Amino acid sequence: MSREEFDKNESSIMHQLQNGGFNQSASRDFGGYQNSHSGDNRIYTAEDIGAFSSAEFSHHEPAINAQMNSIGIPTNNDMQNSGGTVYVAPYTRSDGVEVRGHYRSR
């Protein structure tokens, strides 16, 4: 999806994310998941994506799209009820960068 398409459809996309309109994953084991774009094991939830600014979304969009095409976009509740994941609490890196809390696979 291009930036223009996203901007045009943002309210509909956010509504679907918040109300389970995308491929949701209930009671799944996400252990071993690796994002095919970024190569890391971060799992974006609907709430993560909804909290992103436009700039943050643009930065993460390729990884989000790769995840959407493989495991879908789970909610935080889905992640709490799934196996093979761990929640990483928010922290500040040694270089001063604030890292938001997020889920990752084990």
C-alpha positions as CSV (number, residue, x, y, z in Angstrom):
1,M,0.0,0.0,0.0
2,S,1.4,3.4,-0.9
3,R,1.6,6.3,1.5
4,E,-1.2,8.0,-0.4
5,E,-3.4,4.9,-0.2
6,F,-2.8,4.6,3.5
7,D,-3.5,8.3,4.1
8,K,-6.8,8.0,2.1
9,N,-7.9,4.9,4.0
10,E,-6.3,5.5,7.4
11,S,-9.5,5.9,9.4
12,S,-11.0,2.8,7.9
13,I,-7.7,0.8,8.5
14,M,-7.5,2.0,12.1
15,H,-11.2,1.1,12.6
16,Q,-10.6,-2.4,11.3
17,L,-7.5,-2.8,13.4
18,Q,-9.4,-1.8,16.6
19,N,-12.4,-4.0,15.8
20,G,-10.7,-7.2,14.5
21,G,-11.2,-6.6,10.8
22,F,-7.8,-7.9,9.9
23,N,-6.4,-11.5,10.1
24,Q,-6.5,-11.8,13.9
25,S,-4.8,-14.7,15.7
26,A,-6.5,-16.1,18.7
27,S,-4.7,-18.5,21.1
28,R,-1.8,-19.1,18.7
29,D,1.8,-19.9,19.4
30,F,4.0,-17.2,17.9
31,G,7.3,-18.8,19.1
32,G,10.0,-18.7,16.5
33,Y,8.3,-15.9,14.4
34,Q,10.8,-13.8,12.5
35,N,9.7,-10.9,10.3
36,S,10.7,-11.5,6.7
37,H,11.4,-7.9,6.1
38,S,13.2,-6.7,9.2
39,G,14.7,-10.1,10.2
40,D,13.8,-9.4,13.9
41,N,11.3,-11.1,16.2
42,R,9.2,-8.1,17.1
43,I,5.4,-8.6,16.7
44,Y,3.4,-5.5,16.0
45,T,0.0,-5.4,17.6
46,A,-3.1,-3.4,16.5
47,E,-2.6,-1.2,19.5
48,D,1.1,-0.6,18.6
49,I,0.2,0.4,15.1
50,G,-2.7,2.6,16.2
51,A,-0.4,4.5,18.6
52,F,2.2,5.2,15.8
53,S,2.5,8.7,14.4
54,S,2.4,8.9,10.6
55,A,6.2,9.1,10.6
56,E,6.6,6.1,12.8
57,F,4.1,4.1,10.7
58,S,6.0,5.0,7.5
59,H,9.2,3.8,9.1
60,H,7.7,0.5,10.2
61,E,5.3,0.0,7.3
62,P,7.4,-2.6,5.3
63,A,7.8,-4.8,8.5
64,I,4.1,-4.3,9.4
65,N,3.1,-5.4,5.9
66,A,5.3,-8.4,6.0
67,Q,3.8,-9.4,9.3
68,M,0.3,-8.8,8.1
69,N,0.9,-11.2,5.2
70,S,2.3,-13.9,7.4
71,I,0.8,-14.0,10.9
72,G,-1.7,-11.1,10.7
73,I,-2.0,-8.3,13.2
74,P,-2.9,-9.6,16.7
75,T,-4.3,-7.5,19.5
76,N,-2.5,-7.1,22.9
77,N,-5.2,-9.5,24.2
78,D,-4.3,-12.1,21.6
79,M,-0.7,-11.8,22.6
80,Q,-1.4,-12.2,26.3
81,N,-3.3,-15.4,25.5
82,S,-0.7,-16.8,23.1
83,G,2.3,-18.9,23.6
84,G,5.9,-18.4,22.5
85,T,6.0,-14.6,23.1
86,V,7.4,-12.3,25.7
87,Y,6.5,-8.7,26.5
88,V,9.4,-6.3,26.5
89,A,8.7,-3.4,28.9
90,P,9.5,0.2,27.8
91,Y,13.1,1.2,28.4
92,T,15.7,3.8,27.5
93,R,18.7,2.6,25.6
94,S,22.2,3.7,26.6
95,D,22.2,6.1,23.7
96,G,19.1,7.8,25.1
97,V,16.6,6.4,22.7
98,E,13.2,5.6,24.3
99,V,11.9,2.2,23.3
100,R,8.2,1.5,23.6
101,G,7.0,-1.6,25.2
102,H,6.3,-4.4,22.7
103,Y,5.9,-8.1,22.2
104,R,8.5,-10.4,20.6
105,S,8.6,-14.1,19.8
106,R,10.9,-16.4,21.8
